[in-house]
Amino acid sequence: MNYRKTITLGAALGLMLCAPSFMQAQTKGGGIDMQMLGAIEKAGTPAAGDRALANAIASNSIDDLAKNFKNAGQVDTYFSVETPKQSIHDQKSSGRCWLFSGLNVLRANFAREHKDSMRVEFSQAYVFFYDQLEKANLFLQGVIDCAGKPMDDERVMFFFKNPINDGGTFCGVADLSEKYGLVPMEVMPETYSAENTSRMARLVSSKLREYGLELRTMVAHKASASKLRQRKTEMLGTIYKMLAMTIGEPVKSFEYAFKDKNGKAIGRPHTYTPKEFYNATVGHPLNGTFIMAMNDPRREYYKTYEVEYDRHTYDGHNWKYVNLPMTDIARMAIASLKDSAKMYSSYDVGKQFDRKRGYLDSDNYDYASLFGTTFPMDKADRIRTFDSGSTHAMTLTAVDLDDNGNPTKWKVENSWGPSYGVGGCLIMTNRWFNDYMFRLVVDKKYVPVNILKASEQKPVMVMPEDPLFAEDE
């Protein structure tokens, strides 16, 4: 049976059965009638002088035609304040930028602590395994918590629509590494499914939705809390097996010798558990040592906000941030970079992005002139209309300052491989930084007292459907 034809015929039959009311609903009031269509065509048909341009647009990339020639010169790669370079990794076809950026910061902190005499490369696959297992538990427990609500309840639909994903934030790096530890990359390398997450995610999501319905039925039949916990544990056993077969089973102990910056082993190998390796490389709890700053001009500044359910573990931390003007965010970032401390940061990286040069500037492309219109929305309007939001995390590594100490451009380590952009890095002008930068995770030692006090406020709760978190990186 042809599924597509079955749907089409069924839809057609439905339209025939309700044709009078359907046609009336479509033509009454707000529809495009013939008179309106004529007016639209008159206003929108390209003039004779635009035909050559229309032909060019039809046959070429819009970005190639809109590229601002005056802005297409060689990218200036000098930075007055720059942290030490480190190797560039590649997240491949996955949404794990948050994980790569977070681990970039941790390995940079380790090298900095040892004055660059020792380096370490952390396994993204190890942390990702537990990220997916914890998110599966977050879904199943969330379904149990909301089992008394109908299926069309907003929160129930939220869980079933997104039972698991590979996106995240820095609080996931903190919660997961504190709980499960860390291991070197060579001990648990990347697998195909770690680098290409879509098929695995679809299968695990399908299994979780099935389990979610079963748990709702159990609650409806008055199953005890112990029975629910037992069944949930069995379900997570199946998910564990699926993850172990795709990402790889997490190591429990291993031998490892630290290396210098040239990759030469320092001393004899030692045996570590993942928690012992975390203690040897990070050495302290991450939670409580940093603040997360956000620039959201829709909301009041110097207030703390928290995103409900935007966390990696059921017993972990929601994303909580202090909303700040970009001037304050830049000031903290500069203080951190001057002390050679890299930072987790996130952006709407697809906007005004010259991919060939790895260069981000608000004047890279002149779409307005190309189409004879304007694009006047500011940052707040772009957020509230879902036109812009935080889509990609990268590691902030450098800033160039003018004679007055003001930033002119910034550099980030990306996770798209060492051959992408400028040696695996992207360079952005300060104007683009202000327009499309959203999040910064910065150590409290670089945070002014007034902002620290603001971060201690009781947070205003924000729902995960908010436009700024709809495409969480």
C-alpha positions in Angstrom: 0.0 0.0 0.0 1.3 3.5 -0.9 1.3 5.4 2.4 1.5 8.8 0.7 -1.5 8.0 -1.5 -3.4 6.7 1.5 -2.9 10.0 3.4 -3.7 12.1 0.3 -7.0 10.2 -0.4 -7.9 10.3 3.3 -7.3 14.0 3.5 -9.3 14.6 0.3 -12.2 12.5 1.7 -12.1 14.6 4.9 -12.2 17.8 2.8 -15.2 16.6 0.8 -17.1 15.7 4.0 -16.6 19.1 5.5 -16.3 21.1 2.2 -18.9 23.9 2.9 -17.5 24.9 6.3 -13.9 24.4 5.1 -14.2 26.6 2.0 -16.0 29.2 4.0 -13.3 29.3 6.7 -10.6 29.6 4.1 -12.1 32.5 2.1 -13.8 34.5 4.9 -11.9 37.6 6.0 -8.2 37.0 5.9 -7.8 34.9 2.7 -6.1 36.1 -0.5 -8.9 36.9 -2.9 -8.4 37.8 -6.6 -8.4 41.5 -6.0 -5.8 41.2 -3.3 -3.7 38.9 -5.5 -3.7 41.5 -8.3 -2.5 44.1 -5.8 0.2 41.8 -4.6 1.4 41.0 -8.1 1.4 44.7 -9.0 3.6 45.6 -6.0 5.8 42.5 -6.1 6.6 41.7 -9.7 10.2 42.7 -10.5 10.5 45.8 -12.7 12.1 45.6 -16.1 15.4 46.9 -14.6 15.3 44.1 -11.9 15.1 41.2 -14.4 18.8 40.8 -14.8 19.1 40.7 -11.0 16.2 38.2 -10.7 17.9 36.0 -13.3 21.2 36.2 -11.3 19.5 35.3 -8.0 17.7 32.4 -9.6 21.0 31.0 -10.8 23.4 31.7 -8.0 23.8 31.5 -4.2 22.1 34.4 -2.5 25.2 34.9 -0.2 27.5 35.1 -3.2 25.4 37.9 -4.7 24.8 39.8 -1.4 28.5 39.7 -0.3 29.7 43.1 0.6 32.8 43.6 -1.6 34.2 46.4 0.6 34.1 44.0 3.5 35.7 41.0 1.7 39.4 41.8 2.2 41.9 39.7 4.2 40.9 39.0 7.8 43.1 40.7 10.4 44.3 37.8 12.6 46.2 40.0 15.2 44.9 40.0 18.7 46.3 42.1 21.5 45.1 39.7 24.2 45.2 36.0 23.4 45.2 32.8 25.4 47.6 29.9 24.5 46.5 27.8 21.5 45.4 24.2 21.9 44.3 21.5 19.6 41.0 21.8 17.7 38.5 19.0 17.8 35.6 18.1 15.5 32.0 17.4 16.7 31.2 16.1 13.3 27.4 15.6 12.6 26.3 16.1 16.2 24.9 18.9 18.4 27.5 18.5 21.1 29.1 21.9 20.7 28.3 22.6 24.4 30.3 19.6 25.4 33.3 20.4 23.2 33.4 24.0 24.3 33.0 23.0 28.0 35.8 20.4 27.9 37.9 22.9 25.9 37.7 25.2 29.0 38.6 22.4 31.4 41.6 21.2 29.5 42.8 24.8 29.1 42.4 25.4 32.8 44.5 22.3 33.4 47.3 23.5 31.1 47.2 26.9 32.7 47.4 25.5 36.2 50.6 23.7 35.2 52.0 26.6 33.3 51.6 24.7 30.0 54.0 22.0 31.1 51.3 19.4 31.0 48.2 18.9 28.8 45.3 16.6 28.6 42.6 15.7 26.1 39.2 14.7 27.6 36.9 12.1 26.0 33.7 13.7 24.7 32.2 10.3 24.2 32.5 9.4 27.9 30.6 12.4 29.1 28.1 12.1 26.2 27.2 8.6 27.2 26.1 9.7 30.6 24.5 12.8 29.2 22.2 10.6 27.1 21.5 8.2 30.0 20.7 11.0 32.4 18.4 12.7 29.8 16.6 9.4 29.3 16.0 9.3 33.1 15.0 13.0 33.1 12.3 12.2 30.5 11.0 9.1 32.2 10.8 10.7 35.7 9.3 13.8 34.1 6.6 11.6 32.6 5.9 10.0 36.0 5.8 13.5 37.6 3.2 14.7 35.1 1.3 11.5 34.6 -1.8 12.9 36.2 -2.1 15.5 33.5 -3.7 14.9 30.1 -1.6 14.1 27.0 -2.3 17.4 25.5 -1.0 19.3 28.5 1.8 21.7 27.6 4.3 20.1 29.9 3.4 16.5 28.9 3.7 17.4 25.2 7.1 19.1 26.0 8.5 15.8 27.3 7.1 13.6 24.5 8.1 16.0 21.8 11.8 16.0 22.9 12.5 12.9 25.0 16.2 13.2 24.3 18.6 15.4 22.4 22.3 16.0 22.0 22.2 19.7 22.8 23.1 21.3 26.1 24.8 24.0 28.1 27.8 24.4 30.4 25.8 23.3 33.5 25.6 19.9 31.9 29.4 19.7 31.7 29.6 20.7 35.4 26.9 18.3 36.6 28.0 15.3 34.5 31.7 15.6 35.2 31.3 16.1 38.9 29.0 13.1 39.1 30.7 10.6 36.7 34.2 12.0 36.4 36.3 12.4 33.3 38.6 10.1 31.2 41.3 10.9 28.6 40.2 10.8 24.9 42.5 7.9 24.1 40.8 5.7 26.7 37.3 6.2 25.2 37.5 7.6 21.6 34.7 8.8 19.4 32.5 6.2 17.7 30.4 6.6 14.5 27.2 7.2 16.5 28.8 9.7 18.8 29.9 11.7 15.8 26.6 11.1 13.9 23.9 11.2 16.5 20.7 11.5 14.5 19.8 7.8 13.9 20.7 6.8 17.5 18.7 9.7 18.8 15.6 8.7 16.8 15.7 5.1 18.0 16.3 6.0 21.6 13.5 8.6 21.4 11.1 6.1 20.0 11.9 3.6 22.8 11.5 6.3 25.4 8.1 7.5 24.1 6.9 3.8 24.2 8.2 3.6 27.8 6.5 7.0 28.7 3.1 5.7 27.6 3.7 2.5 29.7 4.6 4.6 32.8 1.5 6.8 32.4 -0.6 3.6 32.3 1.0 2.3 35.4 0.3 5.5 37.2 -3.3 5.5 36.0 -3.6 2.0 37.5 -2.3 3.2 40.9 1.1 1.5 40.7 3.2 2.1 43.8 6.3 4.4 43.8 8.5 1.3 44.3 7.0 -0.5 41.3 7.4 2.6 39.1 11.0 3.0 40.2 11.7 -0.7 39.5 10.2 -0.6 36.0 12.0 2.7 35.2 15.3 1.1 36.2 14.5 -1.8 33.9 13.7 0.6 31.1 17.0 2.5 31.7 18.8 -0.8 31.4 17.6 -1.2 27.8 18.6 2.4 27.1 22.0 1.8 28.6 22.5 -1.2 26.3 21.5 0.8 23.2 24.0 3.6 24.3 26.8 1.1 25.0 26.4 -0.4 21.6 26.5 2.9 19.8 28.6 5.3 21.9 30.7 2.6 23.7 30.5 1.3 27.2 32.1 3.8 29.7 35.4 2.7 31.2 35.6 2.1 34.9 39.4 2.3 35.4 42.4 2.9 33.2 46.1 3.5 33.1 47.3 6.9 32.0 50.5 9.0 31.9 50.2 12.8 31.5 51.9 14.4 28.5 53.7 17.6 27.7 52.5 20.0 25.0 54.5 18.0 22.4 52.6 14.8 23.3 55.6 13.2 25.2 54.6 11.1 28.3 55.7 12.5 31.7 56.6 9.8 34.1 55.1 6.3 34.5 51.4 5.6 33.9 49.1 5.5 36.9 45.8 3.7 37.4 42.7 6.0 37.7 39.0 5.7 38.0 37.0 8.5 36.2 36.3 10.3 39.4 40.0 10.1 40.4 41.0 11.5 37.0 38.5 14.3 37.5 40.2 15.1 40.8 43.6 15.0 39.2 42.7 17.3 36.4 39.9 19.6 37.6 40.5 19.2 41.4 37.4 20.9 42.7 33.6 21.1 42.2 32.7 23.2 39.2 29.3 24.2 40.5 29.5 27.4 42.5 32.7 28.6 40.9 31.2 30.4 37.9 28.2 32.6 36.8 26.3 32.2 33.6 25.6 35.6 31.9 23.0 36.2 29.2 22.3 39.2 27.0 18.5 39.2 26.5 17.4 42.8 25.8 13.7 41.8 26.1 14.1 41.4 29.9 15.3 43.6 32.8 19.0 43.7 33.3 20.8 42.7 36.5 18.1 40.2 37.3 18.5 36.4 37.5 16.5 34.0 35.4 16.2 30.2 35.4 15.0 28.0 32.6 12.7 25.2 33.9 13.7 21.7 32.7 16.7 23.0 30.9 19.2 20.7 32.6 21.0 17.4 31.8 20.2 15.4 35.0 17.0 15.1 37.0 18.9 16.0 40.2 21.1 18.6 38.5 21.0 22.3 37.9 18.7 24.2 35.5 20.3 26.8 33.3 20.4 29.9 35.5 21.7 33.2 34.2 22.2 36.8 35.1 20.8 39.1 32.4 23.4 41.7 31.6 24.1 44.5 29.0 26.8 43.5 26.5 29.2 46.1 28.0 29.3 44.2 31.3 29.7 40.8 29.5 32.5 42.2 27.4 34.2 43.7 30.5 34.2 40.3 32.3 35.4 38.5 29.2 38.3 40.9 28.8 39.3 40.4 32.5 39.3 36.7 32.0 41.2 36.7 28.8 43.9 39.0 30.3 44.4 36.3 32.9 44.7 33.7 30.1 41.4 32.0 31.1 39.3 30.8 28.2 35.5 30.8 28.5 32.4 28.9 27.3 30.3 31.2 25.1 27.4 30.8 22.7 26.1 32.6 19.6 23.7 32.7 16.7 26.6 31.6 14.4 24.6 31.3 11.2 24.0 35.1 10.9 26.2 37.2 8.6 28.8 34.3 8.5 31.4 34.2 5.8 32.2 30.5 6.0 35.1 30.6 3.6 37.0 33.1 5.7 35.7 32.0 9.1 34.7 35.6 9.6 31.6 37.0 11.3 30.7 40.7 10.7 27.3 42.4 10.6 28.2 43.9 7.2 29.4 40.7 5.5 26.2 40.5 3.4 23.9 43.3 2.1 20.6 41.4 1.7 18.6 44.6 1.9 20.1 46.1 -1.3 19.9 42.8 -3.1 16.1 42.5 -2.5 15.3 46.2 -2.4 13.9 46.1 1.1 15.1 46.5 4.7 15.7 44.1 7.7 15.3 46.6 10.6 14.7 44.3 13.6 17.0 44.8 16.6 18.3 42.0 18.8 15.2 42.1 21.1 12.8 41.8 18.1 14.8 39.0 16.6 14.6 37.0 19.8 10.9 37.5 20.5 10.0 36.5 16.9 12.2 33.4 16.8 14.4 35.1 14.2 17.6 34.7 16.3 18.7 32.7 19.4 21.6 30.8 20.9 22.4 28.0 18.4 26.1 27.2 18.8 28.7 27.1 21.6 32.3 28.0 21.1 35.3 28.7 23.3 36.2 32.4 23.7 40.0 32.7 23.4 41.1 36.2 22.4 40.2 39.9 22.1 41.8 42.8 20.3 41.6 46.1 22.1 42.0 49.6 20.8 44.1 52.3 22.4 41.3 53.1 24.9 40.9 49.4 25.9 37.7 48.9 24.0 37.2 45.6 22.0 37.3 45.7 18.2 37.2 42.0 17.5 37.1 38.6 19.2 38.3 35.0 18.5 36.8 31.7 19.4 38.0 28.1 19.2 35.3 26.2 17.2 34.6 22.5 17.1 34.4 21.9 13.3 37.9 20.6 12.8 41.3 22.3 12.5 41.0 23.1 8.8 37.8 25.1 9.2 37.9 28.9 9.4 41.2 30.4 10.6 43.1 27.3 11.8 39.9 25.9 13.4 38.9 29.3 14.9 36.4 32.0 14.0 37.0 35.7 14.1 34.1 38.1 14.8 33.9 41.9 14.9 32.7 43.6 18.1 29.6 44.8 16.3 28.7 41.2 15.4 29.6 40.1 18.9 27.0 42.6 20.3 24.4 41.6 17.8 24.6 37.8 18.0 26.4 36.8 21.2 24.1 35.4 23.9 25.8 33.5 26.7 29.1 33.6 28.6 30.3 31.3 31.5 32.9 33.2 33.5 34.8 32.3 36.7 33.5 34.4 39.7 36.9 35.8 40.3 36.4 38.0 37.2 32.8 39.1 38.1 32.2 42.5 39.8 30.5 42.6 43.2 27.2 44.1 41.9 26.8 41.3 39.3 27.7 38.6 41.9 24.9 40.0 44.1 22.5 40.0 41.2 23.4 36.3 40.6 22.3 35.4 44.1 18.7 36.7 43.7 15.8 34.4 43.7 15.5 33.6 40.0 12.5 34.4 37.8 11.4 31.1 36.2 11.3 31.0 32.4 9.7 28.2 30.4 11.8 26.2 27.9 9.5 27.1 25.1 10.8 30.7 25.3 12.2 31.8 22.0 15.7 32.2 23.3 15.9 28.6 24.4 13.9 27.0 21.5 17.2 26.0 19.8 19.4 25.3 22.8 22.9 24.4 21.7 
